[in-house]
């Protein structure tokens, strides 16, 4: 949701900032811009479209030593050069990630004071506000503190001032921002991948923090007072953000799943009750669970709901965070609210977490990005071991989320007397076979063959019951987000109540059957569609069931089965999108980290 990079140091600000923006392009990519200081003056270049267009417009030989850059995911105003960042107003030039909620009223006030905006953005309003307050007080730290009081909403800003062209200011509220340091240089970035080329040492700005970066000094302020901050070290590798020979990050990340699933499970569970006790939070007191998340993380929650209800026999509510945060929620001290988020920054999930905390309900976060807002604010956090995920469409993080959630279901099942120690050991034996089973599924040749038959269709339906319905939701989302095919998932028994009218000759219907209890029922539903001409693709762990194009996956313990079922769905989506020539790692209109409502 917009990427910010700033640089001040002894190197070339232009190439450093562009390199950083490229690493952050997953956050948004409808326009990009840069502002740099040369001969004490600030120069701005902006382009609509990808960073590549901006790059082509830059003369890198100028080699300035200070600048700020931005890659945008439009919120206010269409994607265009005019609305691209940086925005300039009066004495200031700024880049922004987030949404200023009271920008309309501020705009009115500022226009009454004579400001004329040239863009449709909320960012320009913030810049004008800054300029206006600066006219009354030339102490920029004090002015930024006043700006914080006046702005409502989320923001991370990097700021240049014409009067102080050798300083970068940065501040944040609700949108992530780090300040990184190497021997001679300092950086600002929305996320760690932007700086890994140069350093792994950084400071995390908290809400309300202001940073002042000069060639020879770095200072932090909060509430107008100088503060000291702890320097952090990022432990992940730079290689993790490269493609390792795969044509797309998404494919690379799909292929990382045997390791990610293994690492995630092995970190928390070794087949013993003691490991569950030591590594997972105490769950004894809870009588019901609320799971709250968005998108794929919500789909992982739906899988967990089914597993927890089936295996541990505990009631689970799974809600989309943007709904949960505004609705009447019924919970008490015996409820555990679990929020799931790869990025740890998703605005609605964060707001839901805060709502539960305000109501004094216990919260547990399942997060990938270490130190992210959700990870820091939840009462307890369990990190998935997915590593840095670059492709906008999540794959390995989804699987890792399911892996941890399955362990939580397992612990709940033990506590509630639904399984015994022996079952834990048996499960552990199955867990040991899991990476090889995933690898075997990754190596199958079926996906391209099937994709070639259906990639030109406009609509594709996914059907399943219970856990298979939950997984089909993610299969359909994967396909639609990267291939732009209208793909929808239905509980298999529901199709005939309306949607079956959309099935016509050749419509692909992907059926998922891994739960033998509902096997025959789902088969009947699939037959209802094939009687109307559908092209059935069946994904099942029942080797003797054959319908249309069938992909047989290995049968494994129900707690682990979703980790196999999802693989063909991810690879089918990938192959279809590739055949359609789509931009797989950066699908249109999307962003990796959704820090706005
Ligand atoms: C889809 C996808 C999104 C995210 C959703 C939540 O492939 O990645 O649906 O799952 O935006 O993001 P996080 O997990 O960062 O909270």
Boltz pocket constraint, residues with backbone or C-beta under 6 A from the ligand:
constraints:
  - pocket:
      binder: B
      contacts: [[A, 294], [A, 295], [A, 296], [A, 297], [A, 298], [A, 340], [A, 341], [A, 342], [A, 343], [A, 344], [A, 345], [A, 346], [A, 349], [A, 392], [A, 393], [A, 394], [A, 395], [A, 477], [A, 478], [A, 481], [A, 591], [A, 592], [A, 593], [A, 594]]
      max_distance: 6.0
